[in-house]
Amino acid sequence: MRSPGASGTVLVLGNVFTLFSVVHYGYNRVHSFMQKTLTSWLYPLLIALCMGLLSGPRANAVPLVIAQVSDRPKKDFKQLRPMVDYMASRMADLGFDRGEVRLFPSVDALIEAIQKGQVHWITETPYTAARLIREAKARAIVKKLKNGQREYQTLIYVRADSPFRTLADLVNQRIAFEHTASFSSYFLPRQIITSQGLKLIELDHHSDPVPQGRIGYLFSRNEKNNVLWVDKGLVQAGALNNGDWQNPERVPISVREHLRVIHRSALYPRAFELATPALSDAAAQRLQDTLLAMGSPQRSLLLRYEDTEGFEPVAPRDHLFLEQLLSEGARP
């Protein structure tokens, strides 16, 4: 017969054991649940958060956008894309993950895009560059030796067998410019002609009559048309830059032999690379430094980039030239 004390002790110990078993079982269930929870979603979540923190700026990376006015988008896209891809790869730490090319049908359309912050970098000739600086707060960062030229000039030419010897002889005749965004084949020759007191008037078609005392002008849209229109007598004069004039792919030697230059302008910088307000000071400096550092190792890339031989710093006289280019009374 057991004593009441011993029986009570056994009962208490049994209850304690039962309570321990329940607690241990519950702990194992909770521990198992926590393990599954951590494994299934909490650990991956923490890893993802850490990766996001480590990746830094690339989480908000954007394309580096280069732009240009173009009436030959397929050709120009092909020339610009390798360079902007190259540059974006060297500016990844500044928040750029790829390059992008945007081409615009007019200077006005390009200015609008810049004002909306959609463009970072522009490669253009002096007239367009001057407008972008004045109207869109762009800034010239380097000079571009486009088509192997540091400088270039406008040539106004006629058929070799024509009676025209001076610009004044073109009164009551027709001249072909290339397009409205061209410095060497519109803006500059137009200024040259008007600076001599001669009056121009735009025509819709080469068969349109020229008002008395004026020089009629039309747009050929490209260099080949410009030359062929003069050669075939559709217009009496044309305007091209000296680089195009010497390029047999644009002016065939067999055609050039039938033509004669009657005016040559002064020499002007060939082209500029510009940064827009959408590009930070640090990114603009990186772009400038990288362009200026390009040389023989990047020879193939430079040639694809509009047959460029290299880049040079923008001198004070170049800034002054761009500033004064559009000013009233400026003369070429």
C-alpha positions in Angstrom: 0.0 0.0 0.0 1.5 3.3 -1.1 1.7 6.2 1.1 -0.2 9.3 0.2 3.1 11.3 -0.1 4.6 9.0 -2.6 1.5 8.8 -4.6 1.3 12.6 -4.8 4.9 12.8 -5.8 4.4 10.4 -8.7 1.3 12.3 -9.8 3.2 15.6 -9.8 6.1 14.1 -11.7 3.7 12.6 -14.3 2.1 16.0 -14.8 5.4 17.7 -15.2 6.5 15.1 -17.7 3.3 15.5 -19.6 3.7 19.3 -19.6 7.3 19.0 -20.8 6.2 16.7 -23.6 3.5 19.2 -24.7 5.9 22.1 -24.6 8.6 20.2 -26.5 6.2 19.0 -29.1 4.9 22.6 -29.5 8.5 23.9 -29.8 9.3 21.4 -32.4 6.2 22.4 -34.4 7.0 26.1 -34.1 10.6 25.5 -35.0 9.7 23.4 -38.0 7.2 26.1 -39.1 9.8 28.9 -38.7 12.4 26.9 -40.7 10.0 26.4 -43.5 9.0 30.0 -43.4 12.6 31.2 -43.5 13.5 28.8 -46.2 10.5 29.5 -48.4 10.3 33.2 -48.5 12.1 35.1 -45.8 15.6 34.1 -46.7 15.0 34.8 -50.4 13.5 38.1 -49.5 16.5 39.1 -47.5 18.9 38.0 -50.2 16.9 40.1 -52.8 17.1 43.1 -50.5 20.8 42.7 -50.1 21.3 42.4 -53.8 19.3 45.5 -54.4 21.4 47.4 -51.9 24.7 46.1 -53.4 23.6 46.9 -57.0 23.4 50.6 -56.1 22.6 53.0 -59.0 21.9 50.3 -61.5 18.6 49.7 -59.9 17.5 53.0 -61.4 19.7 52.9 -64.6 18.6 54.6 -67.7 19.8 54.6 -71.4 22.4 57.1 -72.5 20.7 58.9 -75.4 22.6 60.4 -78.3 20.6 62.5 -80.9 21.0 64.1 -84.3 18.9 65.8 -86.9 18.6 63.4 -89.8 16.9 62.8 -93.1 18.8 59.5 -93.5 17.8 57.7 -90.3 18.9 54.2 -91.3 22.4 55.3 -92.2 22.8 57.7 -89.3 21.5 55.1 -86.8 24.0 52.6 -88.0 26.8 55.2 -87.6 25.8 56.4 -84.1 24.8 53.2 -82.3 28.3 51.6 -81.7 29.6 54.8 -80.2 26.8 55.4 -77.8 26.9 51.8 -76.7 30.6 52.1 -76.1 30.2 55.3 -74.1 27.3 53.9 -72.0 29.5 50.9 -71.0 32.1 53.4 -69.6 29.5 55.4 -67.8 27.7 52.5 -66.1 28.8 53.7 -62.6 27.0 57.0 -63.3 23.6 55.3 -63.9 23.6 54.3 -67.6 22.9 50.7 -68.6 22.8 50.9 -72.4 23.0 53.3 -75.3 20.1 54.6 -77.4 20.0 56.6 -80.6 17.2 59.1 -81.3 17.0 60.9 -84.7 14.8 63.9 -85.4 13.4 65.4 -88.7 14.2 69.0 -87.7 16.2 71.1 -85.3 12.9 72.3 -83.7 11.9 68.7 -82.9 15.3 68.1 -81.4 15.2 71.2 -79.3 11.8 70.2 -77.9 13.1 66.8 -76.9 16.1 68.4 -75.2 13.8 70.7 -73.3 11.8 67.7 -72.1 15.0 66.0 -70.8 14.8 63.2 -73.3 18.3 63.6 -74.8 21.8 63.6 -73.1 24.3 64.0 -76.0 24.2 65.5 -79.5 26.6 65.3 -82.4 26.0 68.1 -84.9 27.5 70.7 -87.3 28.0 74.4 -86.3 24.6 75.9 -87.2 22.5 73.3 -85.3 25.0 73.3 -82.5 24.6 77.1 -82.2 20.9 76.8 -82.1 21.0 74.1 -79.4 23.3 76.2 -77.3 21.0 79.3 -77.6 17.6 77.7 -77.4 18.1 74.5 -75.4 21.0 75.4 -73.1 23.2 72.7 -74.5 27.0 73.1 -74.2 29.8 72.2 -76.6 32.3 69.8 -74.9 34.6 68.7 -77.8 35.2 69.4 -81.4 34.7 66.4 -83.7 37.0 65.7 -86.7 34.1 64.4 -88.8 34.9 62.9 -92.2 38.5 63.4 -91.3 38.1 67.2 -91.3 39.1 69.6 -88.6 37.6 72.5 -90.5 35.6 72.8 -93.7 34.3 75.4 -96.1 31.4 76.1 -98.4 31.8 75.9 -102.2 29.3 77.5 -104.5 29.6 76.0 -108.0 28.1 76.1 -111.5 28.5 74.1 -114.7 32.0 74.7 -116.2 30.4 75.7 -119.6 28.1 78.3 -118.0 28.6 82.1 -118.3 28.3 82.6 -114.5 31.5 83.9 -112.9 30.3 85.6 -109.7 27.5 85.4 -107.2 25.9 88.5 -108.7 25.6 86.6 -112.0 23.1 84.2 -110.3 20.4 86.9 -110.1 17.3 85.6 -111.9 18.7 82.1 -111.7 18.3 79.1 -109.3 20.6 77.6 -106.7 20.2 74.3 -104.9 20.9 74.1 -101.1 20.9 70.7 -99.3 18.4 71.1 -96.4 17.5 73.6 -93.7 19.7 72.1 -91.0 22.8 72.2 -93.1 25.5 74.7 -92.1 27.7 74.3 -95.2 24.9 73.8 -97.7 22.2 76.3 -96.5 23.0 78.6 -93.6 26.5 79.6 -94.7 25.9 80.0 -98.4 22.6 81.9 -97.7 24.6 84.3 -95.5 27.3 84.7 -98.1 24.8 85.6 -100.8 22.7 88.0 -98.7 25.8 89.7 -97.3 26.5 90.9 -100.9 23.1 92.6 -101.0 21.6 89.8 -103.1 18.0 88.7 -102.4 16.9 85.1 -102.2 13.4 83.5 -102.6 12.4 79.9 -101.9 10.9 78.0 -104.8 8.7 74.9 -104.6 9.9 73.3 -107.9 12.8 73.8 -110.2 10.4 74.8 -113.0 9.0 77.7 -110.9 9.7 81.1 -112.4 12.2 83.3 -110.5 10.9 86.8 -109.7 12.9 89.5 -111.3 15.9 90.6 -109.3 16.0 87.5 -107.0 17.9 84.3 -106.8 15.6 81.3 -106.4 16.6 78.4 -104.2 15.4 74.8 -103.7 16.4 72.0 -101.4 18.1 68.9 -103.0 18.0 66.9 -99.7 21.4 65.3 -100.4 24.8 65.9 -102.0 24.2 63.7 -105.0 21.0 65.4 -106.0 22.7 68.8 -105.5 25.4 67.9 -108.0 23.1 66.2 -110.5 20.6 69.1 -110.6 23.4 71.4 -111.5 24.9 69.0 -114.0 21.5 68.5 -115.7 20.7 72.1 -115.8 17.7 71.9 -113.4 19.3 74.7 -111.4 22.2 76.9 -112.3 24.3 76.7 -109.1 24.7 74.5 -106.1 26.4 74.6 -102.7 28.4 71.9 -100.9 31.2 71.6 -98.5 34.7 70.9 -99.7 34.8 67.5 -98.1 31.7 66.3 -100.0 33.2 67.9 -103.1 36.3 65.8 -102.9 34.4 62.6 -102.1 33.9 60.6 -105.3 31.1 58.6 -103.6 29.1 61.9 -103.3 30.5 63.8 -106.3 31.6 61.4 -109.0 34.8 62.5 -110.7 33.2 62.3 -114.1 30.6 64.8 -113.0 32.9 67.1 -111.1 35.0 67.6 -114.2 32.0 69.4 -115.7 31.6 71.8 -112.8 33.4 75.0 -111.7 33.6 76.7 -108.2 32.8 80.4 -108.2 33.0 81.1 -104.5 34.8 79.6 -101.5 34.0 80.6 -97.9 36.4 80.9 -95.0 37.1 77.7 -93.0 35.0 76.8 -90.0 35.0 74.0 -87.4 33.6 70.7 -88.8 31.4 69.5 -86.0 30.8 69.5 -82.2 29.7 67.1 -79.5 27.3 68.7 -77.1 26.0 67.8 -73.6 22.4 68.7 -72.7 21.1 69.9 -69.3 19.8 66.3 -68.8 23.4 65.1 -68.4 24.9 65.8 -64.9 28.2 67.7 -64.6 29.9 64.5 -63.6 28.5 62.6 -66.6 29.3 65.4 -69.0 32.9 65.5 -67.8 33.2 61.7 -68.2 31.9 62.0 -71.7 34.3 64.7 -72.6 37.3 63.0 -71.1 36.5 59.7 -72.7 36.0 61.2 -76.1 39.3 63.2 -75.9 41.2 60.0 -74.8 40.1 58.0 -77.8 42.8 57.1 -80.2 44.4 54.3 -82.1 42.9 51.5 -80.0 39.4 52.8 -80.9 40.3 53.5 -84.5 37.6 51.1 -85.9 34.9 52.6 -83.7 35.9 56.2 -84.6 35.7 55.4 -88.4 32.2 53.9 -87.9 31.2 57.1 -86.1 30.8 59.3 -89.2 34.4 58.6 -90.3 35.8 60.5 -87.4 39.5 60.9 -86.9 39.3 62.1 -83.3 38.2 64.9 -81.0 39.8 68.1 -79.8 39.1 70.5 -76.9 36.8 73.4 -77.7 38.9 76.6 -77.7 37.7 80.0 -76.6 37.5 81.1 -80.2 35.2 78.2 -81.0 32.8 79.2 -78.2 32.8 82.7 -79.5 32.1 81.5 -83.0 29.1 79.5 -81.9 27.9 82.4 -79.7 28.1 84.9 -82.6 27.0 82.6 -85.4 23.3 83.3 -85.0 23.7 86.9 -83.9 22.1 89.6 -86.0 24.5 91.1 -88.5 27.0 88.1 -88.3 28.6 87.5 -91.6 30.5 84.4 -92.8 
